[in-house]
Amino acid sequence: MEKVTAGIIIKDNKILIAKRKTGKCIGASWEFPGGKLEAGETLEECLKRELKEELNFDVEVKEFVASSKFFCGNKEIELIAYRVIHLSGELIIYEHEEVKWVNPIELIKYDFTLPDVPIVKKVMECYCI
């Protein structure tokens, strides 16, 4: 099973969401940014590397939030999300069509990828009190 990380990036009480490029597996829906685990990496190292590569962000990875399992073609993938604090770096979009900072309560308004839906629900439970 392939492992993929996702960051619930929090800055100024808002969460960063990103829209996937058209034509990628699971379509042009919204997601929490992150990426594939490489050999020899921890999940936390993977998430730090991916967020630097995709967004130009230096981050601190905090606690586990949620995970989900799904299939992309015939490949089983586990998406593992962590709360992340933005430390530095100006946002540069490399891998997505669009990104937005949104209030946690607004997450429900966006069409998220199916693997991200359980994570959205957990984030809304935790951050929309």
DSSP file (Angstrom, degrees, kcal/mol; ACC not computed):
  #  RESIDUE AA STRUCTURE BP1 BP2  ACC     N-H-->O    O-->H-N    N-H-->O    O-->H-N    TCO  KAPPA ALPHA  PHI   PSI    X-CA   Y-CA   Z-CA
    1    1 A M              0   0    0      0, 0.0     2,-0.3     0, 0.0    76,-0.2   0.000 360.0 360.0 360.0 132.3    0.0    0.0    0.0
    2    2 A E  E     -a   77   0A   0     74,-2.2    76,-2.7    34,-0.0     2,-0.4  -0.620 360.0-143.5 -82.1 140.7    1.3    3.4   -1.0
    3    3 A K  E     -a   78   0A   0     -2,-0.3    34,-2.5    74,-0.2     2,-0.4  -0.892  16.8-175.9-109.5 137.4    1.3    6.1    1.7
    4    4 A V  E     -aB  79  36A   0     74,-2.9    76,-3.0    -2,-0.4     2,-0.3  -0.991  13.4-143.8-131.1 136.7    0.5    9.8    1.0
    5    5 A T  E     -aB  80  35A   0     30,-3.2    30,-0.8    -2,-0.4     2,-0.3  -0.678  10.5-166.5-100.8 156.7    0.7   12.6    3.5
    6    6 A A  E     -aB  81  34A   0     74,-2.1    76,-2.2    -2,-0.3     2,-0.5  -0.997  11.6-141.3-140.1 140.9   -1.6   15.6    3.8
    7    7 A G  E     -a   82   0A   0     26,-3.3     2,-1.3    -2,-0.3    76,-0.2  -0.897   7.3-154.8-108.7 127.4   -1.1   18.8    5.8
    8    8 A I  E     -a   83   0A   0     74,-3.1    76,-2.6    -2,-0.5     2,-0.5  -0.782  31.1-161.2 -91.2  88.4   -3.8   20.7    7.6
    9    9 A I  E     -a   84   0A   0     -2,-1.3     7,-1.7     7,-0.5     2,-0.5  -0.627   6.9-165.6 -84.5 121.7   -1.8   23.9    7.3
   10   10 A I  E     +aC  85  15A   0     74,-2.5    76,-1.3    -2,-0.5     2,-0.3  -0.912  18.1 157.2-113.6 130.4   -2.9   26.6    9.8
   11   11 A K  E >  S- C   0  14A   0      3,-2.3     3,-1.6    -2,-0.5    76,-0.0  -0.938  74.3  -8.0-150.8 127.0   -2.0   30.2    9.7
   12   12 A D  T 3  S-     0   0    0     -2,-0.3     3,-0.1     1,-0.3    -2,-0.0   0.879 127.7 -58.3  53.1  41.8   -3.9   33.1   11.2
   13   13 A N  T 3  S+     0   0    0      1,-0.2     2,-0.3    90,-0.0    -1,-0.3   0.667 116.5 110.4  63.0  20.3   -6.8   30.7   12.2
   14   14 A K  E <   -C   11   0A   0     -3,-1.6    -3,-2.3    89,-0.1     2,-0.4  -0.872  60.4-136.1-120.9 158.7   -7.3   29.7    8.5
   15   15 A I  E     -CD  10 102A   0     87,-3.0    87,-2.7    -2,-0.3     2,-0.5  -0.922  16.8-127.7-116.6 137.5   -6.6   26.5    6.7
   16   16 A L  E     - D   0 101A   0     -7,-1.7    -7,-0.5    -2,-0.4     2,-0.3  -0.720  27.4-178.4 -87.3 127.8   -4.9   26.2    3.3
   17   17 A I  E     - D   0 100A   0     83,-2.7    83,-2.4    -2,-0.5     2,-0.4  -0.911   8.8-155.2-120.7 154.5   -6.7   24.1    0.7
   18   18 A A  E     -ED  31  99A   0     13,-2.8    13,-2.4    -2,-0.3     2,-0.5  -0.975  12.4-132.6-133.6 142.4   -5.5   23.4   -2.8
   19   19 A K  E     -ED  30  98A   0     79,-3.3    78,-2.4    -2,-0.4    79,-0.8  -0.837  28.3-126.7 -97.0 125.3   -7.2   22.4   -6.0
   20   20 A R  E     - D   0  96A   0      9,-2.9     2,-0.2    -2,-0.5    76,-0.1  -0.286  29.6-101.3 -65.5 151.0   -5.7   19.5   -8.0
   21   21 A K    >   -     0   0    0     74,-0.5     3,-1.5     1,-0.1     8,-0.2  -0.481  44.4 -97.0 -71.2 144.9   -4.8   20.0  -11.6
   22   22 A T  T 3  S+     0   0    0      1,-0.2    -1,-0.1    -2,-0.2     3,-0.1  -0.328 107.9  32.7 -59.4 140.8   -7.2   18.6  -14.1
   23   23 A G  T 3  S+     0   0    0      1,-0.4    -1,-0.2    -3,-0.1     2,-0.1   0.265  87.8 120.4  95.4 -12.1   -6.2   15.1  -15.4
   24   24 A K  S X  S-     0   0    0     -3,-1.5     3,-2.2     1,-0.1    -1,-0.4  -0.443  80.1 -76.1 -80.3 160.1   -4.5   13.9  -12.2
   25   25 A C  T 3  S+     0   0    0      1,-0.3    -1,-0.1    -2,-0.1    47,-0.1  -0.310 122.3  18.6 -54.9 136.9   -5.8   10.8  -10.4
   26   26 A I  T 3  S-     0   0    0     -3,-0.1     3,-0.3     2,-0.1    -1,-0.3   0.577 116.1-110.5  67.0  16.8   -9.0   11.6   -8.5
   27   27 A G    <   -     0   0    0     -3,-2.2     2,-1.2     1,-0.2    -7,-0.1   0.126  49.0 -38.7  75.5-175.2   -9.6   14.7  -10.6
   28   28 A A  S    S+     0   0    0     -9,-0.1    -1,-0.2    84,-0.0     2,-0.2  -0.405  87.7 126.4 -93.0  56.3   -9.6   18.4  -10.2
   29   29 A S        -     0   0    0     -2,-1.2    -9,-2.9    -3,-0.3    83,-0.2  -0.489  64.9 -85.6-103.1 177.1  -11.1   18.6   -6.7
   30   30 A W  E     +Ef  19 112A   0     81,-2.7    83,-2.4   -11,-0.2     2,-0.3  -0.517  50.7 164.0 -84.1 153.1   -9.9   20.3   -3.6
   31   31 A E  E     -E   18   0A   0    -13,-2.4   -13,-2.8    81,-0.2   -25,-0.0  -0.944  44.7 -96.3-153.9 170.7   -7.5   18.6   -1.2
   32   32 A F        -     0   0    0     -2,-0.3   -15,-0.1   -15,-0.2   -24,-0.1  -0.889  56.5-109.8 -91.6 128.6   -5.1   19.3    1.7
   33   33 A P        +     0   0    0      0, 0.0   -26,-3.3     0, 0.0     2,-0.3  -0.183  67.1  99.9 -64.6 152.3   -1.6   19.6    0.1
   34   34 A G  E     -B    6   0A   0    -28,-0.3     2,-0.3    16,-0.1   -28,-0.2  -0.955  44.3-144.3 167.3-152.8    1.0   16.9    0.7
   35   35 A G  E     -B    5   0A   0    -30,-0.8   -30,-3.2    -2,-0.3     2,-0.1  -0.993  31.0 -35.2 177.6-172.4    2.4   14.0   -1.3
   36   36 A K  E     -B    4   0A   0     -2,-0.3     2,-0.3   -32,-0.2   -32,-0.2  -0.381  51.2-117.4 -76.7 139.9    3.9   10.5   -1.6
   37   37 A L        -     0   0    0    -34,-2.5     2,-0.3    -2,-0.1   -34,-0.2  -0.565  29.6-149.1 -71.8 131.8    6.2    9.0    1.0
   38   38 A E    >   -     0   0    0     -2,-0.3     3,-2.0     4,-0.2     8,-0.1  -0.698  34.1 -77.8-101.2 158.3    9.7    8.2   -0.4
   39   39 A A  T 3  S+     0   0    0     -2,-0.3    -1,-0.1     1,-0.3     3,-0.1  -0.249 116.4  15.4 -54.9 133.8   11.9    5.3    0.7
   40   40 A G  T 3  S+     0   0    0      1,-0.3     2,-0.3    -3,-0.1    -1,-0.3   0.381  99.5 118.8  84.7  -3.7   13.6    5.9    4.0
   41   41 A E    <   -     0   0    0     -3,-2.0    -1,-0.3     4,-0.0     2,-0.2  -0.659  58.9-133.5 -94.2 149.3   11.4    8.9    5.0
   42   42 A T     >  -     0   0    0     -2,-0.3     4,-2.4    -3,-0.1    -4,-0.2  -0.546  33.8-107.8 -82.9 165.4    9.2    9.2    8.0
   43   43 A L  H  > S+     0   0    0      1,-0.2     4,-2.3     2,-0.2     5,-0.2   0.896 122.0  51.3 -60.4 -39.4    5.7   10.5    7.4
   44   44 A E  H  > S+     0   0    0      2,-0.2     4,-2.2     1,-0.2    -1,-0.2   0.901 109.6  48.6 -66.0 -42.0    6.6   13.8    9.0
   45   45 A E  H  > S+     0   0    0      2,-0.2     4,-2.5     1,-0.2    -1,-0.2   0.901 110.7  52.4 -63.8 -40.9    9.8   14.2    6.9
   46   46 A C  H  X S+     0   0    0     -4,-2.4     4,-3.0     2,-0.2     5,-0.2   0.935 109.3  48.1 -58.9 -48.2    7.7   13.4    3.8
   47   47 A L  H  X S+     0   0    0     -4,-2.3     4,-2.4     1,-0.2     5,-0.2   0.911 111.5  49.6 -63.8 -43.0    5.2   16.1    4.6
   48   48 A K  H  X S+     0   0    0     -4,-2.2     4,-1.6     2,-0.2    -1,-0.2   0.939 114.3  45.5 -59.0 -47.1    7.8   18.7    5.3
   49   49 A R  H  X S+     0   0    0     -4,-2.5     4,-2.7     1,-0.2    -2,-0.2   0.939 113.4  48.8 -62.6 -48.3    9.6   17.9    2.0
   50   50 A E  H  X S+     0   0    0     -4,-3.0     4,-3.0     1,-0.2     5,-0.3   0.894 110.4  49.9 -62.1 -41.3    6.4   17.9    0.0
   51   51 A L  H  X>S+     0   0    0     -4,-2.4     4,-1.7    -5,-0.2     6,-1.7   0.823 111.9  49.2 -69.9 -29.1    5.1   21.2    1.4
   52   52 A K  H  X5S+     0   0    0     -4,-1.6     4,-1.3     4,-0.3    -2,-0.2   0.927 116.1  43.0 -69.7 -45.5    8.5   22.8    0.6
   53   53 A E  H  <5S+     0   0    0     -4,-2.7    -2,-0.2     1,-0.2    -3,-0.2   0.886 123.5  35.3 -67.7 -39.9    8.4   21.4   -3.0
   54   54 A E  H  <5S+     0   0    0     -4,-3.0    40,-1.9    -5,-0.2    41,-0.7   0.805 137.3  12.1 -87.0 -31.0    4.8   22.2   -3.7
   55   55 A L  H  <5S-     0   0    0     -4,-1.7    37,-2.0    -5,-0.3    -3,-0.2   0.496  91.1-116.9-127.8  -8.4    4.2   25.5   -1.8
   56   56 A N     << +     0   0    0     -4,-1.3     2,-0.4    -5,-0.5    -4,-0.3   0.802  67.1 145.1  68.5  30.6    7.7   26.9   -0.8
   57   57 A F        -     0   0    0     -6,-1.7     2,-0.5    -9,-0.1    -1,-0.3  -0.824  45.2-152.3-104.0 138.2    6.6   26.5    2.9
   58   58 A D  E     +G   88   0A   0     30,-2.9    29,-2.8    -2,-0.4    30,-1.6  -0.936  34.3 176.9 -99.2 131.6    8.8   25.6    5.8
   59   59 A V  E     -G   86   0A   0     -2,-0.5     2,-0.5    27,-0.2    27,-0.2  -0.861  36.0-130.7-135.5 163.4    6.5   23.9    8.4
   60   60 A E  E     -G   85   0A   0     25,-2.2    25,-2.6    -2,-0.3     2,-0.5  -0.987  28.2-139.7-113.2 122.6    6.4   22.2   11.7
   61   61 A V  E     +G   84   0A   0     -2,-0.5    23,-0.2    23,-0.2     3,-0.1  -0.711  27.7 176.6 -85.4 126.8    4.4   19.0   11.7
   62   62 A K  E     -     0   0A   0     21,-3.1    -1,-0.1    -2,-0.5    22,-0.1   0.197  39.3 -17.9-104.7-137.4    2.3   18.5   14.7
   63   63 A E  E     -     0   0A   0      1,-0.1    20,-2.7    19,-0.1    -1,-0.3  -0.293  67.9 -97.2 -79.5 155.6   -0.2   15.8   15.7
   64   64 A F  E     -G   82   0A   0     18,-0.2    18,-0.3     1,-0.1    -1,-0.1  -0.408  36.5-178.2 -61.2 139.3   -2.0   13.2   13.5
   65   65 A V  E     -     0   0A   0     16,-3.1     2,-0.3     1,-0.4    17,-0.2   0.794  51.5 -46.0-108.3 -53.9   -5.5   14.3   12.5
   66   66 A A  E     -G   81   0A   0     15,-1.0    15,-3.1     2,-0.0    -1,-0.4  -0.976  44.5-146.2-170.6 168.3   -7.0   11.5   10.5
   67   67 A S  E     -G   80   0A   0     -2,-0.3     2,-0.3    13,-0.2    13,-0.2  -0.964   7.4-169.5-144.1 163.7   -6.4    9.0    7.7
   68   68 A S  E     -G   79   0A   0     11,-2.0    11,-3.2    -2,-0.3     2,-0.4  -0.983  14.2-138.4-149.4 155.7   -8.4    7.3    4.9
   69   69 A K  E     +G   78   0A   0     -2,-0.3     2,-0.3     9,-0.2     9,-0.2  -0.917  30.3 155.0-117.3 144.5   -7.8    4.5    2.4
   70   70 A F  E     -G   77   0A   0      7,-2.5     7,-3.3    -2,-0.4     2,-0.4  -0.958  36.1-112.8-156.8 170.1   -8.8    4.5   -1.2
   71   71 A F  E     -G   76   0A   0     -2,-0.3     2,-0.5     5,-0.2     5,-0.2  -0.932  14.2-170.0-113.6 137.8   -8.0    3.1   -4.6
   72   72 A C  E >  S-G   75   0A   0      3,-2.5     3,-1.6    -2,-0.4     2,-0.4  -0.936  77.7 -43.8-122.1 103.3   -6.5    5.0   -7.6
   73   73 A G  T 3  S-     0   0    0     -2,-0.5    -2,-0.0     1,-0.2     0, 0.0  -0.641 124.0 -28.4  68.5-126.2   -6.8    2.6  -10.5
   74   74 A N  T 3  S+     0   0    0     -2,-0.4     2,-0.5    -3,-0.1    -1,-0.2   0.244 117.3 103.3-103.3  12.5   -5.6   -0.7   -9.0
   75   75 A K  E <   - G   0  72A   0     -3,-1.6    -3,-2.5   -74,-0.0     2,-0.4  -0.840  63.8-142.1-101.1 126.2   -3.3    0.9   -6.5
   76   76 A E  E     - G   0  71A   0     -2,-0.5   -74,-2.2    -5,-0.2     2,-0.4  -0.728  24.0-173.2 -86.6 133.7   -4.4    1.1   -2.8
   77   77 A I  E     -aG   2  70A   0     -7,-3.3    -7,-2.5    -2,-0.4     2,-0.5  -0.970  18.3-151.6-130.3 140.2   -3.4    4.3   -1.1
   78   78 A E  E     -aG   3  69A   0    -76,-2.7   -74,-2.9    -2,-0.4     2,-0.6  -0.966  11.5-154.6-111.0 123.8   -3.5    5.5    2.5
   79   79 A L  E     -aG   4  68A   0    -11,-3.2   -11,-2.0    -2,-0.5     2,-0.5  -0.871  11.8-169.6 -98.0 122.8   -3.9    9.2    3.0
   80   80 A I  E     -aG   5  67A   0    -76,-3.0   -74,-2.1    -2,-0.6     2,-0.4  -0.960   4.0-160.3-122.0 119.0   -2.5   10.3    6.4
   81   81 A A  E     -aG   6  66A   0    -15,-3.1   -16,-3.1    -2,-0.5   -15,-1.0  -0.793   8.7-176.8-108.0 141.2   -3.1   13.9    7.6
   82   82 A Y  E     -aG   7  64A   0    -76,-2.2   -74,-3.1    -2,-0.4     2,-0.3  -0.946  33.6-108.5-127.9 149.8   -1.3   15.9   10.2
   83   83 A R  E     -a    8   0A   0    -20,-2.7   -21,-3.1    -2,-0.3     2,-0.4  -0.627  43.1-165.7 -72.5 137.8   -1.9   19.4   11.7
   84   84 A V  E     -aG   9  61A   0    -76,-2.6   -74,-2.5    -2,-0.3     2,-0.5  -0.980  16.2-146.8-133.9 139.5    0.9   21.7   10.4
   85   85 A I  E     -aG  10  60A   0    -25,-2.6   -25,-2.2    -2,-0.4     2,-0.4  -0.927  21.2-129.5-107.2 127.0    2.1   25.1   11.4
   86   86 A H  E     + G   0  59A   0    -76,-1.3   -27,-0.2    -2,-0.5     3,-0.1  -0.622  31.0 172.3 -72.5 123.2    3.4   27.4    8.8
   87   87 A L  E     -     0   0A   0    -29,-2.8     2,-0.3    -2,-0.4   -28,-0.2   0.832  56.7 -29.2 -99.4 -46.4    6.8   28.7    9.9
   88   88 A S  E    S+ G   0  58A   0    -30,-1.6   -30,-2.9     2,-0.0    -1,-0.4  -0.972  77.3  93.7-163.3 171.7    8.1   30.6    6.9
   89   89 A G        -     0   0    0     -2,-0.3     2,-0.4   -32,-0.2   -32,-0.1   0.301  61.6-103.1 104.9 130.1    8.1   30.9    3.2
   90   90 A E        -     0   0    0      1,-0.1     2,-0.1   -33,-0.1    -2,-0.0  -0.674  49.3 -99.6 -81.3 135.7    6.1   32.9    0.7
   91   91 A L        +     0   0    0     -2,-0.4     2,-0.4     2,-0.0   -35,-0.2  -0.343  45.8 173.6 -61.0 122.9    3.4   30.9   -1.0
   92   92 A I        -     0   0    0    -37,-2.0     2,-0.7    -2,-0.1   -35,-0.1  -0.999  25.7-137.7-128.7 128.8    4.4   29.8   -4.5
   93   93 A I        +     0   0    0     -2,-0.4   -38,-0.2     1,-0.2   -39,-0.1  -0.781  38.7 150.9 -92.4 116.5    2.0   27.4   -6.3
   94   94 A Y  S    S+     0   0    0    -40,-1.9    -1,-0.2    -2,-0.7   -39,-0.1   0.740  74.1  25.1-108.0 -37.6    4.0   24.7   -8.2
   95   95 A E  S    S+     0   0    0    -41,-0.7   -74,-0.5   -74,-0.0     2,-0.3   0.476 107.7  67.0-114.5  -5.7    1.6   21.6   -8.3
   96   96 A H  E     -D   20   0A   0    -42,-0.3   -76,-0.2   -76,-0.1     3,-0.1  -0.775  67.4-133.2-121.0 161.3   -2.0   22.9   -8.0
   97   97 A E  E    S-     0   0A   0    -78,-2.4     2,-0.3     1,-0.3   -77,-0.1   0.834  90.1  -8.9 -74.8 -34.3   -4.4   25.0  -10.1
   98   98 A E  E     -D   19   0A   0    -79,-0.8   -79,-3.3    -3,-0.0     2,-0.3  -0.988  57.7-157.0-161.2 151.6   -5.4   27.2   -7.2
   99   99 A V  E     -D   18   0A   0     -2,-0.3     2,-0.3   -81,-0.2   -81,-0.2  -0.972  11.0-172.3-134.3 154.0   -5.0   27.5   -3.4
  100  100 A K  E     -D   17   0A   0    -83,-2.4   -83,-2.7    -2,-0.3     2,-0.6  -0.998  23.3-136.4-145.0 143.9   -7.1   29.3   -0.8
  101  101 A W  E     +D   16   0A   0     -2,-0.3     2,-0.3   -85,-0.2   -85,-0.2  -0.909  39.8 176.2 -93.6 122.9   -6.9   30.1    2.9
  102  102 A V  E     -D   15   0A   0    -87,-2.7   -87,-3.0    -2,-0.6     5,-0.1  -0.917  36.3-105.9-130.0 154.0  -10.3   29.4    4.4
  103  103 A N    >   -     0   0    0     -2,-0.3     3,-2.0   -89,-0.2     4,-0.5  -0.534  40.1-115.6 -69.3 143.8  -12.0   29.4    7.8
  104  104 A P  G >  S+     0   0    0      0, 0.0     3,-1.4     0, 0.0     4,-0.3   0.845 115.1  58.8 -52.9 -36.7  -12.5   25.9    9.0
  105  105 A I  G >  S+     0   0    0      1,-0.3     3,-0.5    22,-0.2     4,-0.1   0.728  99.1  60.4 -67.3 -19.6  -16.3   26.2    8.9
  106  106 A E  G X  S+     0   0    0     -3,-2.0     3,-2.1     1,-0.2     4,-0.3   0.580  77.1  90.4 -82.4 -10.4  -16.1   27.0    5.2
  107  107 A L  G X  S+     0   0    0     -3,-1.4     3,-1.7    -4,-0.5    -1,-0.2   0.836  76.5  65.3 -56.1 -33.9  -14.5   23.7    4.3
  108  108 A I  G <  S+     0   0    0     -3,-0.5    -1,-0.3    -4,-0.3    -2,-0.1   0.693  91.0  65.7 -63.4 -19.2  -17.9   22.2    3.7
  109  109 A K  G <  S+     0   0    0     -3,-2.1     2,-0.3    -4,-0.1    -1,-0.3   0.605  89.8  81.8 -78.7 -12.1  -18.5   24.5    0.7
  110  110 A Y  S <  S-     0   0    0     -3,-1.7     2,-1.2    -4,-0.3   -81,-0.0  -0.701  81.7-121.8-104.2 148.5  -15.7   22.9   -1.4
  111  111 A D        -     0   0    0     -2,-0.3   -81,-2.7   -80,-0.0     2,-0.1  -0.722  40.6-170.6 -86.5  94.2  -15.8   19.8   -3.5
  112  112 A F  B     -f   30   0A   0     -2,-1.2   -81,-0.2   -83,-0.2     5,-0.1  -0.481  30.3 -94.7 -85.2 155.9  -13.0   17.7   -1.9
  113  113 A T    >>  -     0   0    0    -83,-2.4     4,-1.1    -2,-0.1     3,-0.8  -0.330  41.1-109.9 -60.2 151.5  -11.5   14.5   -3.3
  114  114 A L  G >4 S+     0   0    0      1,-0.3     3,-0.7     2,-0.2    -1,-0.1   0.883 118.6  54.4 -56.2 -41.0  -13.2   11.5   -1.8
  115  115 A P  G 34 S+     0   0    0      0, 0.0     4,-0.4     0, 0.0    -1,-0.3   0.823 108.7  49.9 -63.1 -27.7  -10.1   10.5    0.2
  116  116 A D  G <> S+     0   0    0     -3,-0.8     4,-2.7   -86,-0.2     3,-0.3   0.690  89.5  82.9 -82.5 -18.3  -10.0   14.0    1.8
  117  117 A V  H <X S+     0   0    0     -4,-1.1     4,-2.3    -3,-0.7     5,-0.2   0.904  91.0  47.2 -57.1 -47.6  -13.7   14.0    2.8
  118  118 A P  H  > S+     0   0    0      0, 0.0     4,-1.8     0, 0.0    -1,-0.2   0.849 113.4  50.6 -63.6 -29.4  -13.2   12.0    6.1
  119  119 A I  H  > S+     0   0    0     -4,-0.4     4,-2.8    -3,-0.3    -2,-0.2   0.895 107.1  53.0 -72.9 -40.1  -10.3   14.3    6.9
  120  120 A V  H  X S+     0   0    0     -4,-2.7     4,-2.6     2,-0.2     5,-0.2   0.929 108.9  50.7 -57.4 -45.7  -12.5   17.4    6.2
  121  121 A K  H  X S+     0   0    0     -4,-2.3     4,-1.9     1,-0.2    -1,-0.2   0.917 111.7  46.8 -59.9 -43.9  -15.1   16.0    8.7
  122  122 A K  H  X S+     0   0    0     -4,-1.8     4,-2.2     2,-0.2    -1,-0.2   0.912 111.6  50.9 -65.4 -42.6  -12.5   15.4   11.4
  123  123 A V  H  X S+     0   0    0     -4,-2.8     4,-2.8     1,-0.2    -2,-0.2   0.909 109.6  50.7 -61.6 -42.2  -11.0   18.9   10.8
  124  124 A M  H  X S+     0   0    0     -4,-2.6     4,-1.1     1,-0.2    -1,-0.2   0.873 110.3  50.0 -65.6 -36.2  -14.4   20.5   11.2
  125  125 A E  H  < S+     0   0    0     -4,-1.9    -1,-0.2    -5,-0.2    -2,-0.2   0.911 118.0  39.4 -63.7 -42.5  -15.1   18.6   14.4
  126  126 A C  H  < S+     0   0    0     -4,-2.2     3,-0.2     1,-0.2    -2,-0.2   0.836 126.7  29.8 -79.8 -34.1  -11.7   19.7   15.8
  127  127 A Y  H  < S+     0   0    0     -4,-2.8   -22,-0.2    -5,-0.2    -1,-0.2   0.346 106.6  67.3-115.1   5.8  -11.5   23.3   14.7
  128  128 A C     <        0   0    0     -4,-1.1    -1,-0.2    -5,-0.2    -2,-0.1  -0.219 360.0 360.0-119.2  43.9  -15.2   24.5   14.4
  129  129 A I              0   0    0     -3,-0.2    -1,-0.1     0, 0.0    -2,-0.1   0.460 360.0 360.0 -81.8 360.0  -16.1   24.4   18.1
